[in-house]
Amino acid sequence: MKIYPNFLLILWMLIFISGKVYPQPIISIKGELENLKGVKSVEILNCDTFFPEKYLVQVEQPINHKNKNSPTFTQRVWVGFKGKTKPTVFITEGYIGAYAGNPRYVNELCTYLDANMVLVEHRFFAGSTPGPLDWKYHTIEQSANDHHHVNQLMKQVLTGKYISTGISKGGQATMYYKYYFPDDVDVSVPYVGPLNFSIADKRINPFINNINGEVCREKIRNFQILCLERQDKLMPAFNALTEAEGYHYESMGQMWPFFYQALTQIGYYGYDTTGMGQYFDDVHDLTFSFFNITDKKLKFKKKYMKRVDKFLKKNGDNMIYIYGEFDPWSAP
């Protein structure tokens, strides 16, 4: 993604408006992290030369933040340390966060700001999954409270300015976090974060149908139809390739927590199948509701995204939204 100089200038002004930045000596924070209330463990990780120290921190979280006697689960948080008074990039990951444990991983905002990193894996994903599963607690409000709790813990150790950020579903989480806790961070930078008002947001396809020129769109559509017409030949070849590469179809597995949220609160996109109906023999519902693996009919409630949208339009100060020029997620 291309980063424009004006974006960097604005970000620097927002972060450092309160004063100058001076070099800080590196002091290990492992002991301080271990002493934070609710921290179950701190594991030292290998890291590259950007972060002198990197940790995997296991943080105890209530399954239901509205109940002080709630059962708890352990949430994974990755911390990259640069300096106690340096800025901290607070990443609201929307899915699994294990990539942050890669010794070479660093968020790009950290490199621009010479900042610490705190990455919070989303609840109900991978190593941050409550047990037993109770899906009614997989909501944007509960996850925002997770972020708030981690934020308040980390501020006891990392005392500089805070910048929240995330990409796609993580960018959405950045906006929800701003809605529920507007004063937790100094700047919010969601990347490609949509606010969908249905499980098949109607603003997507009109956007797609007006970008890149009619000739380009027609070529893409013709290619889609050609693939559907030849699916009896293409699918065996595709299946053979996936088997040879060791890929496997999964019933839902790691992605079901996302689809649960998409079908209840955060929405998704649909597909324009105009003129293609004759090619779909097995799938009649392209709104993804067929992914529901629970024994209950899930109901989408658009009021949550409407509330976030209204709040951010009126109160979304110190926010930088980043979208690709032709990215359909810029439509909603």
N, C-alpha and C positions, 0 to 999 in steps of 0.2 A: 504494500500500500504506500502510495506517495504521501510524504509528510511535507506540508507547506511551511515555509518559514514563519508566516503569520500565526499559524497554529502554535508553534513552539514559543513564539514571543508572548502570545496570550497566556499560555500555560505557565511560563516562567513568571509573568507579572502576577498571576493569580496566586501562585504558590509563595512567592518571595516578597510580596508587597509589604510585609510587616518588618522587613529588615534585611541586612546583609547575611551572606552565608560564609562561614569560615571553615577551614579544614578541621576535621575532628579526629582525634586518635582512635584507633580501633581497640575496643575493650570487649572481651568475650561476654556474652549475655546468657550463656547456657544456664548458669545458676539462677539468674533472675527469672528466666522463663520457667524453670522447674518450681520456683517458689510461688508462682501465680496461683491463685485459688481456682481449683477445678482443672488444672493441668495434670493429666495422668502420667505423661511421659514426654521426654524430649530426646530425640535421636539425632546424633551428629551425622550429617550427610557430606559426601564428597561434593566439591564445588569448583568452578573455574576461577579465573583470576578476578572476575568482576565482584563477586561476593567473597570476602575473606572467610565468612562462616555461613553455613546453611543448615537448617534444622527441620525435622518433621516433628511437629508438636501435636499431641493428642489432647483435645479439649473436651471436657464433659459438658454436654448440653441437655437441657430439658427437652423431652419429646414434645411437650406442650408448654410453651412459655407462659401461658395464661394460668397455669396451675402450679403453685409453688411446691406442691407435693408430687409433681409429675415424675414418672420414671425417666431415666436419662439414657443417652447414648453417647458414643465417642465420635467426635468429628475431627477429621484430619486437616491440619493447617501447616503449610510450608512457609518458613521464614528465611529470607535471605537478608543478611545483616551487613550494612555499610557503616553505620554510625548512629549513636543514640539520638542525636538531635537533627539528623538529616531527615529529609522528607520520607514518607512511607507510601508506596503504591499498594493499595489495598484491593486485591483482585477477587471479585465476586464470581467465582467460577460457576457456570451453570450446570456442569456435568461432573465427570471424574477429574480429579486434580493430580493424578499420579505423575503426569509429565513434568510437574514442577520439581520432582526429585531428580531429574536429569542434571548431572553436574554442569552442563552447558546452558541450561535454561535460565533466561532472564527476560522479564517483561520489557518491551521496548521503552515504556515510559521511565523505567528505572535507569536506563542508559541515558536518556535525555536529562534526567534530574539528579543523577548520581544518588539514587534513592534506595532505601530498604524495600523489601518486598514481603507482603503477607498475602498468601493465596489460600482461600477457604474453599475446600471441596463442598459441593452442594449436598445438603441432606438427602437421604434416600438413594445416594449413589455410592457404589463400591464400598470403600472402607468407612464411609460415614452413614451407613444404613442402620436405622433403629431396629431393634428386635424386641418383641414380635412386630411385624409390619402392621401399622394402622394408617391407612392412606388418608384419612381425614386430616391428619396433621402435616400432610405434604402440600403446604400452601405458601403463597408469596409472603404472607405476614409472618409465618413461623420462620421461614428462611431469612427474612430481614432481621428478625430477632436474633437468629444465629450470628449474623454479621455484626449486629450491634454488640453482642456479648463479647465476641472475639476482639472487636475494635476497642472496647473498654479495657480488656485485659492488656492488649498490646500497648496501649497508650501509657501504661504504667512503666514500660520499658523503653519504647520508641516514642520520643516526646516531640518530634518535629511535626510539620504539616502533613495532612493526609489527603491522598488522591484516590478515590475509588474508581475502578474500571473493570470492564469485562467485555467479552466478545460474543455476539449473537445472543444465545440464551443467557450468557453471563452479562452481556450488555443490558438485557432486560432486567436482570437481577440488580444491576447498578441503579436503574431507575426506580425499582421498587424500594430499594434500600433508601434512596433519597426521599421517597414519598413517606415512608414510615419513620425515618430518623434523619430529618433534613440537616441537623447540626452536627452529625457525627464526623463528617469530612469537610475539607476546605474546598475541594474541587471534585466534580464527577465527570468522567470521560467514558461514556458508553460507546462501544463500537457496534455498528450494524444492529442496533436494538430496536425491534418493532414493538408496537402496542396494538395487538390484534383484538378486534371487537367480535370475533366469532371463530369457530373451529375451522372455517374456510373463508378467511377475510376477503371480502369482495373488492378491496382496493388493489389487490395484487395484479390480477389479470389485465385491467385497464392500463396499468403502468407498463406491463410487459408489452402490450399491444401498441405502445407508442414510443418505443425506443429502438434505436439501431437501424431504422429505415424499413420500409415495407418489403424490399427485396430480400434483405437478410432474414426477416421474420418468416417470409414465405418459404425460404430454403429450409429453415429449421422445422417448420410445420410439415413440409413434404418429407423430410428425413424421418420424422416421428411416424408418419403414416406408413412409410416404406418399411420401417422396422416392425410395425404392428402387422402389416401384411405378410411379412416373412418370418413371423415369430416361431412358426413350426420348424423352421430351419435354424434360426438364430438361437433359440433357447437351448437345444441340445449342445450346441457349440459353447454357449455361455456356461452351462452346467459343467461341461467337461473341463473348461478352463478353470473354474472355481475349485473343482475337485483337485486338479493338478497343482494348483497354487496353495492348497490346504485351507481354503476358505469354507465356511459352513453357514448354513441358514440357521438362525436362532429364533425360537418362538417369539420372544420379545427380549428376554434377558436384560442386558444393561440399559436398554433404551425405554423400557416400560415406564420408569419414573418420569421421563420426559413426556411421554404420550398421556400419562395421567394428568399432568398439569395442563397440557395442551387441550385436553378434552374437558377440563373443569374451570380453568381460570385464564391461562395465558394465550390460548388460541393457536392457530396455525394457518397454513395456506391451503387452497384447493388447487385443482387442475382444470384447465379449460379443455374439455374433451368434445367440444362442438364438432359434429361431423365424424366422430370416432367411435360412437356407441356400439357399432356392429363388431368392433374388435375386442370388446370386453365381455367375455362369457362368464367369468367367475367373480368378478369384482363389480358390484353395482354401487357401492358406497365409497366414494373417493374423498370423504371428509375425515378418514382415519378413525372413525368411531368403531370400526370393526377390529381395531387393535385392543379394545377393552378386554382385559383378561380377568376382571372381577366378576362376581355374580350379581352385580348391581348395574342398573342403567345410570350412566353418568350424565349429569346435567351441566352444561356450560353456563356460567354466570358472567355476563359481559360487564356487570357493574364495577368489577375490580379494575379492569383496564380503563374504563371510562373515568373512574376516580383518579387513577394515576395520571392519565392524560390531562385532566382538568387541573390537577395540582401543579404539574410541571409547567404547563403553559402560563400559569399565574405566578408560581413560586420557584421555578427552576433556575435559580441564580447560580452563577459559577459552574455552568455545565457546558461541555463541549461535545457535540454529537458528531460522530464520524461515520460516513457511509460511502460505499463505492458508487461511482457515477451511475452505473447501470444496475445497481443492486436492487432487486425487488423488495428487499426489506426496508428500503427507504420510502416505500409507498405508505405503509401503515405507521 
